[in-house]
Amino acid sequence: MRAFGFSIVLLSFILTNPVYGQAPPRANFNLDELIERLFPVQDDDLDYESIYEVLFQLYQNPIDINKADMETLQSTFLLNPLQINEFLQYRAEMGPFLSLYELQAIPGFDQATIESLLPFLTLNPSIKREKSFWKRVSEEEQAYLIFRTRRVWETRRGFTAPDTSSTGRISTRYLGDPNDIYLRWRIQHAKDFSMGMTLDKDPGEKFTWDPKTARYGFNFLSFHLTRYQVGKWKTISLGDFQASFGQGLVFGAGYSLGKGAETVPTVRRSSVGIIPYTAALEFGFFRGIGSTYNYKNWEFSFIGSFAPKDGRLAESLDSLNREEFRISSFNQSGLHRTPSELSTKNQFKELSLGGNIQLKVPSKRLNSGVNFLHTSFDNEWRRDPRPYNQFEFAGKSNQVGSVYLNYNWRNFFLFGETAYSSSGGNGSVLGFISSLSNRLDFSFLWRNYDRNFHSFYGNAFSENTRPINERGTYLGLEFRPNKVWKINAYYDLFKFPWLKYRVYAPSAGHEWLARITYRPTRTLTAFIQFREEQKDRNASDSGEPNLPYLVLPIKRSNGILSLEYQISKEVFIRSRILWSQVQMDGLKSKGFLILQDLKWDKNRWKFTARYSLFDTDDYDSRLFAFENNVLWTFSIPAFFGQGQRSYLVSEYTVNSQIRLYLRIARTSYTDRERIGSGLQTIEGSTLTESSFLIRYLFHR
């Protein structure tokens, strides 16, 4: 029956689409729409830029539909366990896919699923290895150069003339100009090679050539050369790279989506292995060599990295009254605008040696492995002592190792990882994702991270920004009663056994989300979403000298009401209302945000515009809203106070090689005459930003 069904589907496509043959043209990919779906719950704790970059790398290296295994398919976050099982079973029974159109013959694959999946798939990609490597590089069409500049046009205090205090001390100012300059060059061929370079200068940083401070014009330089499928070598990467194995307790690669409106698939991590690092963030990556070797069902990966790191050095005396230096803090902002910030640049060296051994048994749908990472510094790291950080890492070296297992049993994806660090702390993740029926998906995750568990490159599922000092249980649900309605929900219960920053007592909390989506047609989508989070926080200082810290619960609630409509092929509109409420110690603060989007796309031009109004009582009741930006630029600003914001993004295709992008954004406040604080202060009530980007493709 399946063979007959496929024949009918294929025949109909051949008759109605003769120009396409056996493979449709690769679907256009809107990364902004994917981000909107994965990150509707937005805050300032997620490393959005790294996640955005890794998702784009998945698109740049499409999956071969005839070689994709369970782990690879799950990494797209687009398929539930039932669909993945149906995909693998269909391929096992019917043999290799002959066309991407054949996806329609797989039970459980509707048109919406196929449309969302097509950008990540390819059919038997051809790699012409008969030519030399450098010949293939010189003839490759996937090569581009990007130049981007951004700036705020109002003058911040850091760019004004310095003041002189009554004591004769001259105030600090930024060393450079207010321009943000970004340059990226990259050339790649999927499953063959990737090489590139990224250069970046932040606003306030000086554009100068100074080898002593590792400033070579731009303040930050990243580079990589990666080869794929070289004999038995799956990957060989030189320069900057990341790694993701297991559930992220040792190697996290900045790819943890965590909690969002996609309540089921995103709790599980995928072992995507070693990938090039191409973002402009100045931390969270290795610099050296990373490689993976294939032997039958085994993969052996090695990581060697020696990289400078930013931090503040402090002098101290040892027991013999000898002066020595220690690392008192890391600088992960990547900013070097003032003499003080510049003094933290490349102040110590980090050596990382580690690896992974992984077993893949496709026939049994089993994936398991072992991770290990040794990290050492050239100076001892000792934080300034505080009550909450006495169990944080201290010393010159750390070792962390883990064991993980992923297993597909019927419609259950079982996964887990447990890790142990040299400090004696343990971290563990255990969970499953299941399709209980073709309409109901369910996820469960339990985690436990000791207060002395230390993993510098870990990025596992957690309420904290790092997997440390936390225990929790997460339950996720997705219910599709019919093709029109979809209900997503999750509940997360967590506690923190030891003190935290701004929480000077053991504490606990919970978080839940519910979202109802209505999509009667492909052109109309509406949803309503509610989210509530309750955690403890130190109460405000009452001024009593002998009064201990009081910890009180703070409850945050927010909601979104959204309507999206594709009026025509050229015109799209989106209307949203966002609201928030914060309660603490009997006091309430509220906020709301109303926004209207309009997109117009025709021929060589594309415009995206937004107008929004916001009103919040304070910073605690702030709201976040994803914004469209120029190519490969991410923006989720926080709105607080009273005012309005608008932006316009224009895109123009000059020819097949050159595309131009321009964005103008303006925020006007009605409740203040001064924006920001410190050196970021603007004397006035408006803030105007611009971004200009040009992309040049080297193809013939």
C-alpha positions in Angstrom: 0.0 0.0 0.0 2.8 2.4 0.8 4.4 1.8 -2.6 1.1 2.4 -4.3 0.5 5.6 -2.3 3.9 6.9 -3.1 3.4 6.2 -6.8 0.2 8.2 -6.9 1.9 11.1 -5.0 5.0 11.1 -7.2 2.9 10.8 -10.4 0.7 13.7 -9.5 3.8 15.9 -8.8 5.5 15.0 -12.1 2.3 15.8 -14.0 1.6 19.1 -12.3 5.2 20.2 -11.7 7.2 19.0 -14.7 9.9 21.7 -14.5 11.1 20.6 -11.1 11.9 17.0 -11.9 12.7 14.8 -8.9 13.7 17.5 -6.4 12.0 20.8 -5.6 14.1 23.9 -5.5 15.5 24.5 -2.0 12.9 26.3 0.1 13.5 29.8 1.2 14.4 30.0 4.8 13.1 32.7 7.2 15.3 32.4 10.3 13.3 35.2 12.0 10.1 33.2 11.8 12.0 30.1 13.3 13.3 32.3 16.1 9.8 33.7 16.8 8.5 30.1 17.1 11.3 28.9 19.3 11.8 31.9 21.6 8.5 33.6 22.3 9.5 33.5 26.0 12.2 36.2 25.9 14.4 37.5 28.7 17.9 38.8 29.1 19.5 35.5 30.3 19.7 33.6 27.0 22.7 33.8 24.7 20.5 34.5 21.7 23.3 35.4 19.3 25.1 32.0 19.6 21.8 30.1 19.3 20.8 32.2 16.3 24.2 31.4 14.7 24.1 27.7 15.3 20.5 27.5 13.9 21.8 29.2 10.8 24.7 26.7 10.5 22.1 23.9 10.5 20.5 25.6 7.5 23.8 26.2 5.7 24.6 22.5 6.0 21.4 20.7 5.0 20.8 17.1 6.2 21.1 14.3 3.6 17.6 12.8 3.8 19.1 9.3 3.0 21.7 9.4 5.7 19.8 11.3 8.5 19.6 9.3 11.8 17.4 9.9 14.8 19.9 12.3 16.4 20.2 14.4 13.3 16.5 14.7 12.7 15.8 15.6 16.3 18.4 18.5 16.1 16.0 20.4 13.8 13.3 20.6 16.6 10.7 20.3 13.8 9.6 16.7 14.2 8.1 14.8 17.1 9.1 11.2 18.0 6.2 9.7 16.1 7.2 11.5 12.9 10.9 10.6 13.3 10.0 6.9 13.8 7.7 7.0 10.8 10.4 8.6 8.7 13.0 6.0 9.7 10.6 3.1 9.2 9.5 4.3 5.8 13.1 4.6 4.6 14.0 1.2 6.0 11.0 -0.5 4.2 11.0 1.5 1.0 14.7 2.1 0.5 16.5 5.4 -0.2 14.4 8.4 -1.0 14.2 9.2 -4.7 12.8 12.7 -4.3 12.0 15.2 -1.5 8.4 15.0 -2.8 8.3 11.6 -1.3 8.0 13.1 2.2 4.3 13.4 1.4 3.9 9.6 1.4 5.1 9.3 5.0 2.3 8.9 7.6 2.0 11.8 9.9 3.7 14.3 7.6 1.3 17.1 6.7 2.0 20.0 4.4 2.9 22.4 7.2 5.5 20.0 8.6 7.0 19.3 5.1 7.2 23.1 4.4 9.1 23.8 7.6 11.4 20.8 7.2 12.4 21.3 3.5 15.0 24.1 4.2 17.0 21.7 6.3 17.0 18.8 3.9 18.9 17.8 0.7 18.9 14.7 -1.5 22.2 12.9 -2.1 24.4 16.0 -2.2 27.2 15.6 -4.7 30.7 16.5 -3.6 33.0 16.5 -6.5 36.1 15.2 -4.8 37.9 14.3 -8.1 39.3 17.9 -8.0 41.9 19.1 -5.5 40.7 20.7 -2.4 42.0 24.2 -3.3 40.5 23.8 -6.8 37.1 23.1 -5.2 37.5 26.1 -2.9 38.3 28.4 -5.8 35.3 27.3 -7.8 32.8 27.2 -4.9 29.7 29.4 -5.3 28.7 29.5 -1.6 31.1 32.3 -0.8 30.2 35.7 0.6 31.5 38.9 2.2 29.4 40.8 4.7 30.1 44.4 5.9 27.8 45.9 8.6 27.9 49.2 10.5 25.6 50.3 13.3 25.5 53.3 15.6 23.4 55.3 18.0 23.1 58.9 16.7 22.5 60.6 20.0 25.7 61.4 21.9 26.4 59.2 25.0 28.3 60.6 27.9 31.3 58.3 27.1 31.9 60.2 23.8 31.9 63.7 25.3 34.9 65.7 26.6 36.2 64.5 30.0 35.3 66.4 33.1 37.7 67.5 35.9 36.6 66.9 39.4 37.3 69.2 42.4 40.3 67.0 43.3 41.8 67.5 39.8 40.9 64.0 38.6 40.0 63.6 35.0 36.9 61.5 34.4 37.0 58.4 32.2 35.7 58.4 28.7 35.5 55.9 25.8 38.7 55.5 23.8 37.0 55.1 20.4 34.2 56.3 18.2 30.5 55.3 18.5 30.5 53.1 15.4 29.9 49.3 15.6 31.8 47.7 12.6 31.5 44.1 11.6 33.1 42.2 8.8 32.7 38.6 7.8 34.1 36.5 5.0 33.1 32.9 4.5 33.2 30.2 1.9 31.8 26.7 2.4 30.4 23.6 0.7 28.0 21.4 2.8 29.8 18.2 4.1 33.1 19.2 2.4 34.7 22.3 3.9 34.1 25.7 5.6 36.5 28.5 6.1 36.0 32.0 7.2 36.9 35.0 9.3 34.9 37.4 11.5 36.1 40.8 12.7 34.2 43.1 15.1 34.6 46.5 16.8 32.0 47.5 19.4 30.9 51.1 19.9 33.4 53.0 22.1 36.3 50.6 21.2 39.3 52.2 19.4 40.1 51.1 15.9 43.9 50.8 16.2 46.8 48.5 15.5 48.3 47.5 18.9 49.7 44.0 19.1 50.4 44.4 22.9 46.6 44.5 23.5 45.8 42.1 20.6 44.0 44.9 18.7 44.7 44.6 15.0 42.4 47.3 13.7 39.3 45.5 14.9 39.1 44.6 18.6 38.0 41.0 17.9 39.2 38.5 15.3 37.7 35.0 14.8 38.8 32.5 12.2 38.3 28.8 11.2 39.1 26.2 8.6 37.0 23.0 8.8 37.1 19.9 6.6 34.5 17.2 6.5 34.6 13.6 5.4 38.4 13.4 4.8 38.9 9.6 4.6 37.9 8.3 8.0 37.9 11.8 9.5 34.4 13.1 9.9 35.5 16.6 11.0 38.8 18.4 11.2 38.5 22.0 12.5 41.3 24.5 13.0 40.9 27.9 14.6 37.7 28.7 16.5 35.1 26.1 17.1 32.5 24.8 19.5 31.4 21.3 20.5 28.1 19.7 21.6 27.9 16.2 22.9 25.3 14.6 25.2 23.0 16.9 27.1 25.4 19.8 27.4 26.9 19.1 30.9 30.5 19.2 29.5 30.2 20.4 25.9 27.2 22.8 25.4 28.1 24.8 22.2 25.8 27.6 23.2 22.8 25.6 21.7 20.4 25.3 24.6 16.9 26.4 23.7 15.4 25.6 27.1 11.8 26.7 27.9 9.6 28.3 25.2 6.4 27.8 23.3 7.8 24.7 21.7 7.3 22.9 25.0 8.3 19.3 23.9 11.3 18.9 21.6 13.5 21.7 22.9 14.3 20.1 26.3 16.5 17.5 24.7 20.0 18.4 23.4 21.5 16.8 20.3 25.1 15.7 19.8 25.9 17.9 16.8 29.6 17.4 17.4 32.3 19.8 16.5 31.1 22.9 14.5 32.9 26.1 13.4 32.5 29.2 15.5 31.3 32.1 13.5 29.6 34.5 16.0 31.1 37.8 17.2 30.7 37.0 21.0 34.2 36.9 22.6 33.7 33.9 24.9 32.4 30.4 25.0 34.5 28.9 22.2 37.7 26.9 21.7 40.7 28.1 19.8 43.0 25.4 18.5 42.1 22.0 16.9 39.0 19.8 17.1 38.7 16.6 15.2 36.4 13.6 14.9 37.5 10.2 13.6 35.0 7.5 12.4 35.6 3.8 13.0 32.6 1.6 12.2 29.9 2.6 14.7 32.4 4.6 16.8 33.4 8.2 16.7 36.5 9.5 18.5 36.7 13.3 19.0 39.7 15.3 20.3 39.7 18.9 21.4 42.9 21.0 22.0 42.6 24.7 22.7 44.9 27.4 24.0 43.3 30.8 24.0 43.7 34.2 25.8 40.8 35.2 28.1 39.6 38.5 29.5 39.7 39.0 33.3 40.8 41.2 36.1 44.0 40.4 37.9 44.5 41.3 41.5 47.7 41.3 43.6 47.9 39.3 46.8 50.5 38.1 49.3 51.1 34.4 49.9 52.1 32.9 53.3 55.7 34.0 52.7 54.6 37.6 51.9 55.5 37.1 48.3 53.5 39.1 45.7 51.5 37.0 43.3 48.6 37.6 40.9 45.2 35.9 40.9 42.2 36.1 38.6 39.5 37.9 40.6 36.8 38.0 37.8 36.1 37.1 34.2 35.1 39.7 31.7 32.5 38.1 29.4 31.1 41.3 28.0 33.7 41.5 25.2 33.8 45.3 25.7 37.1 47.2 25.8 35.9 50.8 25.6 37.6 52.4 28.6 41.2 52.1 30.0 39.7 49.9 32.8 37.9 47.6 30.4 41.0 47.4 28.1 43.1 46.4 31.1 41.1 43.1 31.3 41.8 42.1 27.7 43.8 38.9 27.3 45.0 38.9 30.9 45.4 35.2 31.3 45.6 32.0 29.2 43.3 29.1 29.2 44.4 25.6 28.1 41.7 23.1 27.3 42.3 19.4 26.5 39.4 17.0 26.1 37.5 14.6 24.0 34.5 12.4 23.3 34.0 8.8 22.5 30.6 8.0 21.0 28.9 4.9 19.9 26.1 5.0 17.3 24.0 1.9 16.6 21.4 3.1 14.0 19.7 -0.4 13.8 19.0 -0.3 17.6 18.5 3.5 17.6 21.1 3.9 20.3 23.6 6.7 20.8 25.9 6.8 23.9 29.2 8.3 24.7 31.8 9.6 27.2 33.0 13.2 27.6 36.1 14.6 29.3 37.5 18.1 29.5 40.6 19.4 31.4 40.9 23.2 31.8 43.8 25.1 33.3 44.8 28.7 33.7 48.2 30.3 34.0 47.0 32.2 37.1 45.0 31.0 40.1 41.3 32.0 40.0 40.0 33.2 43.3 36.9 35.4 43.4 36.4 38.1 45.9 34.6 36.3 48.8 30.9 36.7 49.1 28.4 34.6 51.0 26.8 33.2 47.8 30.0 32.2 45.9 32.0 30.2 48.4 31.3 27.0 46.5 32.2 28.5 43.1 35.4 27.3 41.3 38.7 28.3 42.8 42.2 27.2 41.7 44.2 26.8 38.5 42.6 23.7 36.9 39.4 21.9 36.6 38.4 18.5 35.2 35.0 17.4 34.3 33.8 14.1 32.8 30.4 12.6 31.9 28.6 9.6 30.5 25.5 10.0 28.4 22.9 7.7 26.7 20.2 8.4 24.1 17.8 5.5 23.1 14.7 5.4 20.9 12.2 2.9 22.2 9.0 2.8 20.1 7.7 6.4 20.4 9.9 7.3 23.3 13.2 9.2 23.1 15.0 8.4 26.3 18.0 10.6 27.1 20.3 11.2 30.1 23.8 12.4 31.1 25.6 12.4 34.4 28.8 14.3 35.0 31.4 14.7 37.8 33.9 17.5 38.3 37.2 17.4 40.1 35.7 19.6 42.9 33.5 16.6 43.9 30.3 18.0 42.4 27.9 16.1 40.3 25.5 17.1 37.6 22.8 14.9 36.1 20.0 15.2 33.5 17.4 12.5 32.8 14.3 12.7 30.6 12.3 11.5 27.7 10.2 12.9 24.8 7.2 10.9 23.7 4.4 10.9 21.1 1.6 9.3 23.2 -0.6 9.5 20.1 -0.6 11.2 16.7 -2.2 14.2 18.5 -0.4 14.3 21.9 3.3 14.8 22.6 4.8 14.8 26.1 8.2 15.6 27.5 9.8 15.1 31.0 13.2 16.3 32.3 14.7 16.0 35.7 18.0 17.7 36.6 20.3 17.9 39.6 23.4 20.2 39.7 25.4 20.3 42.9 26.5 23.6 44.3 30.1 22.6 43.7 29.6 21.2 40.2 31.9 23.2 37.8 31.7 23.0 34.0 33.1 25.9 32.1 31.7 24.9 28.7 28.5 23.2 30.0 25.2 24.6 28.9 22.6 22.1 30.0 18.9 22.7 30.6 18.5 24.9 33.7 16.7 27.8 35.3 20.1 29.4 36.1 22.4 30.6 33.4 24.8 27.8 34.3 24.2 24.2 35.4 25.1 24.7 39.1 23.2 24.7 42.4 19.9 23.6 41.1 17.4 20.8 41.2 14.2 20.7 39.1 11.6 18.8 37.2 10.0 19.9 33.9 6.8 18.6 32.3 5.9 19.7 28.7 2.8 19.0 26.6 1.6 19.6 23.1 -1.9 18.7 22.1 -3.3 19.0 18.5 -7.1 18.2 18.7 -7.3 18.9 14.9 -5.5 20.6 12.1 -6.7 24.1 13.2 -5.9 24.1 16.9 -2.8 23.5 18.9 -2.2 23.7 22.7 1.2 23.9 24.3 1.9 23.9 28.0 4.7 23.3 30.5 5.3 23.3 34.2 8.8 23.6 35.8 9.4 23.1 39.5 12.9 24.0 40.8 14.9 24.8 43.9 18.3 26.2 44.7 19.9 24.3 47.7 22.5 27.1 48.3 22.6 30.9 48.2 22.6 32.8 44.9 23.4 36.3 43.8 20.7 38.5 45.3 19.2 35.5 47.1 21.0 35.0 50.4 19.2 31.9 51.5 18.3 28.5 49.9 15.3 29.1 47.7 12.7 27.5 45.4 10.3 28.5 42.6 8.1 27.4 39.8 7.2 28.4 36.3 4.4 27.5 33.9 3.3 28.5 30.4 0.2 27.9 28.3 -0.3 28.8 24.7 -3.3 28.2 22.4 -2.7 28.6 18.7 -5.4 28.8 16.0 -4.5 28.4 12.4 -7.5 27.9 10.2 -5.6 28.6 7.0 -2.0 28.8 5.9 -2.4 32.6 5.8 -3.9 33.3 9.2 -2.4 32.5 12.6 -3.6 33.7 16.0 -2.4 32.7 19.5 -2.8 33.7 23.1 -0.1 32.9 25.7 0.2 33.2 29.4 3.3 32.6 31.5 4.0 32.8 35.3 7.2 32.5 37.2 7.8 32.7 40.9 11.3 32.9 42.5 12.8 34.2 45.7 14.9 37.4 45.9 16.4 39.5 48.7 14.1 42.1 50.1 15.1 45.7 49.9 17.5 46.9 52.6 15.5 48.4 55.4 18.5 50.1 56.9 18.4 48.2 60.2 22.0 47.4 61.1 21.3 44.0 62.8 18.5 42.8 60.6 19.5 39.7 58.5 18.7 39.4 54.8 15.0 38.7 54.2 14.1 36.6 51.2 10.7 37.1 49.7 9.0 35.6 46.7 8.7 37.6 43.5 6.0 36.6 41.0 6.2 37.6 37.4 3.2 37.1 35.0 3.0 38.0 31.4 0.9 37.4 28.4 0.8 37.8 24.6 -2.2 38.1 22.2 -1.1 37.8 18.6 -2.7 37.9 15.2 -0.8 37.3 11.9 -2.3 37.5 8.4 -0.7 37.0 5.0 -3.0 39.4 3.1 -1.4 38.6 -0.3 1.8 37.2 -1.6 3.4 40.6 -1.1 1.8 41.9 2.1 1.9 40.5 5.7 0.6 42.1 8.9 1.1 41.2 12.6 -0.7 42.7 15.6 0.3 42.0 19.2 -0.5 43.0 22.7 1.9 42.1 25.5 1.4 42.7 29.2 3.2 42.0 32.4 2.7 42.1 36.1 5.2 41.7 39.0 4.3 41.2 42.6 6.7 41.4 45.6 6.1 42.2 49.3 2.5 43.2 48.6 3.5 45.7 45.9 2.4 45.3 42.2 3.9 46.8 39.0 2.4 46.4 35.6 3.3 47.0 32.0 2.0 46.6 28.5 3.3 46.8 24.9 1.2 47.2 21.7 2.9 46.6 18.4 1.9 46.6 14.7 4.1 45.0 12.0 3.8 45.4 8.2 5.8 43.5 5.7 5.9 44.1 1.9 7.9 42.0 -0.4 7.9 42.4 -4.2 10.5 41.9 -6.9 13.8 43.4 -5.7 12.4 45.3 -2.7 11.4 44.1 0.8 10.2 46.3 3.6 9.5 45.5 7.3 8.0 48.2 9.5 6.9 48.3 13.1 5.2 50.9 15.4 4.8 50.2 19.1 3.6 51.8 22.3 4.8 50.8 25.8 4.0 51.7 29.3 5.6 49.9 32.4 5.7 51.0 36.0 9.3 50.0 36.5 12.3 47.9 35.3 11.0 44.8 37.0 7.8 44.9 34.8 9.8 45.3 31.6 8.7 43.5 28.4 10.7 41.9 25.6 9.8 41.8 21.9 11.7 40.2 19.1 12.6 42.7 16.3 13.5 42.2 12.6 16.9 43.5 11.8 19.4 43.4 8.9 20.7 40.0 7.8 22.1 37.8 10.6 21.7 40.4 13.2 19.7 39.7 16.3 17.6 42.1 18.4 15.4 41.5 21.4 15.3 44.8 23.3 13.7 45.3 26.8 11.0 48.0 27.1 10.4 49.8 30.3 9.0 53.3 31.2 6.7 55.1 28.8 7.2 55.8 25.2 6.9 54.6 21.6 9.3 52.8 19.3 9.3 52.3 15.5 11.6 50.9 13.0 11.9 50.3 9.2 14.0 47.6 7.6 14.6 47.8 3.9 16.2 45.2 1.7 17.2 45.7 -1.9 18.6 43.1 -4.3 20.9 44.9 -6.7 21.8 41.8 -8.7 22.5 38.1 -8.1 25.7 39.1 -6.2 24.9 42.2 -4.2 22.1 42.7 -1.6 21.7 45.9 0.5 20.0 46.2 3.9 19.2 49.3 5.9 17.5 49.7 9.3 16.4 52.8 11.1 14.9 52.5 14.6 13.8 55.3 17.0 12.6 55.2 20.6 10.9 58.2 22.1 10.3 58.3 25.9 7.6 60.5 27.5 8.6 59.9 31.1 12.3 61.0 31.2 14.7 63.6 29.8 17.7 61.3 30.3 18.3 57.8 28.9 20.7 55.3 30.4 23.3 55.7 33.2 27.0 56.1 33.6 29.0 56.5 30.3 25.9 55.2 28.4 23.8 58.3 29.4 22.1 60.3 26.7 20.8 63.7 27.7 17.5 63.7 26.0 14.3 61.6 25.5 15.0 60.0 22.2 17.3 57.2 21.0 17.9 56.7 17.2 19.8 53.7 15.8 20.8 52.8 12.3 22.2 49.6 10.7 23.6 49.2 7.2 24.7 45.9 5.7 26.0 44.9 2.3 26.3 41.2 1.3 28.4 40.3 -1.7 28.3 36.8 -3.1 31.3 35.6 -5.0 29.5 33.1 -7.2 29.8 33.4 -11.0 
